[in-house]
């Protein structure tokens, strides 16, 4: 059970505090309710580029990292389709430096052309490193626009085109900041060796004076229901052929989320998952295979991907994946497997919550979803899933017309 | 008044002296050493079995790692599938690893499942049967993974870096080739297992909220096996670096070039190691390091660059690693050497010393935070026959090292003529 207290400042900043005296550290997580889904389709990649700029100095502090390192702290950040999340850990005696730093960059960034130019280059190298300089790196770039035609999830967080990054001006960056970075668009979580009273006092002191801002309202186009199978073939000089399949699912808050999470665990939760057992171990069609949810806030995807063994026909591999999924409709032995994945989910939740950083990130994210208390209810929600709910979900979601497939064909001649 | 808040840095408190809990040690009935570290708030445990069974012991490439992976691919009482299903059913996370010197398994689990975990661990460690069909399909899969990994410039660069440093004939250095995947047989694995996965070669490290019955269970599952005398082996395999220091490997159609610059060096047992650790941090060991500031934050040539210092049983090595845009390769190398020369000639200013001192002190707090970190930190000195005194020396050095000592270390350990330089890319 993770105990926490919560309060809000007059400017709208929501704050969550969880005391854990077993550690000498404090974790601070600041979540901004802005991600790549909030970008203009002609200017994608801004939320993530912006995350980089957040380390280039703020209005009163020329360099974010150095003062934090000076107090023994460490920090990083990530951007997703939905959120931008900044986090740090620091020995507890120096937590006020964390407040000073995070509040200053919420107050106002030091918008410098030099910093913008450098970070455009860094982001371009990040794009090259992650997506272009790796075999199969571009698959996910192709998969999104295949599955999404309208919703902003059709582009990746890093941006759909590096030209968008190149063309970003300092003016656009300023506008982005003031329309998304605001106390009333953020959630702060503090976990570890901190008392509630101190957290309250420091939050009032450092974040309290920042004024509420007008946040750009979110009005995203809903993705229309997909009603025919989509198939794309890519040919590339990679070591082996790969298969990518995705199906649309509901939003993160929908009732089916934990059901589908459980289904992906039945399929691919470890080496005893069905896909691994049937297709890697028994039939030897794949060298590796995985299944997971994107866990996006708006309706997301189930992703199944695997690399084929040499000489295996991609259509046969594809049919075999569908066959394994449908095998879950056969009741034989399923109860044991469901108990197994439920136990594993429980144990992985316990392990995940031993880290103060994970606790801070989870509290912030669940608060954004509308209820920080979910951090204590996830295991229950997952345990409640019954076999009939599983079969209903399989029949509802795993249908060909809801599926997009990429056949990523290796053109390499082998000796 | 709120509105008059002075937005200046709040007082900086020195990071408190690190307190490192001592591991308790005892022996099982047959003499197997056990170390325990009680820590954490949740009813979970981390149980590690370590063997001196890493690559250094293998007579053929892939033998050590394959033996380790195959431990969970079937035992006297369980098929591979049953083993994995049982581990999953009890919510156990199993990590298997074979590194350059040591190999073994680590299990993470809810304390209440301790007995089941012991039973499964014994199956995995002492009753594997190395079935041929499982071995064959593993080797086919591993060959696939290998082919994918060798497409990545960073892996090609690192493999070649080790070969240059430690030589084509030493297990620390040799590269794996496609034909190596055909050489491993069940009987080779069984021999390797008989020789190195033995009670006399085993150490157990436990941390977390340790279950009351732990010692009893350990004794009943592992304390009855007979221990043989360990024969001293005469190592005849010397480390010998390649003569050619600069290697470029051409790889077509890459957008980035991987760079690895470094050399073999001292390990944790050497008195200079803590100082070298600090020098390494200043150069490229954290986000505020000189390489990161210069090459990423100032010039934007890369998404990341870092310097690491690693200890091995027979030696150590240091390496600067980065992937940069093709056109920035030469400029990046020039800047790396420039930064090394600066450290050899210009004293580090006090402000920068203060940042690195405090950053590293904070890092030490993180190294001992929680049961998992504690076990890993324990193991990483235990492997070298050292104890917590190593950490106290490091902590002291972080507080007291002066800029002249940094210069001396940079001159002694970063002689540019002795550094290997490996690049992989299409130019």
Interface residues (C-beta under 8 A of the other chain):
Chain A: X20 X22 X23 X24 X25 X59 X60 X61 X65 X66 X67 X69 X70 X71 X72 X73 X74 X75 X89 X90 X91 X93 X94 X96 X97 X99 X100 X103 X104 X107 X117 X118 X119 X120 X121 X122 X124 X125 X126 X128 X129 X132 X133 X134 X135 X136 X204 X205 X206 X208 X209 X237 X238 X239 X240 X269 X270 X271 X272 X277 X280 X281 X284 X287 X288 X307 X309 X310 X336 X339 X340 X341 X343 X344 X346 X347 X348 X350 X351 X353 X354 X355
Chain B: X2 X3 X5 X7 X8 X9 X10 X11 X12 X13 X15 X16 X39 X40 X41 X42 X44 X80 X81 X84 X85 X87 X88 X89 X90 X91 X92 X93 X108 X109 X110 X137 X140 X141 X144 X145 X147 X148 X151 X152 X153 X253 X254 X255 X256 X286 X287 X288 X296 X297 X298 X299 X300 X301 X302 X303 X323 X324 X325 X354 X355 X356 X358 X359 X361 X362 X363 X365 X366 X369 X370 X371 X372
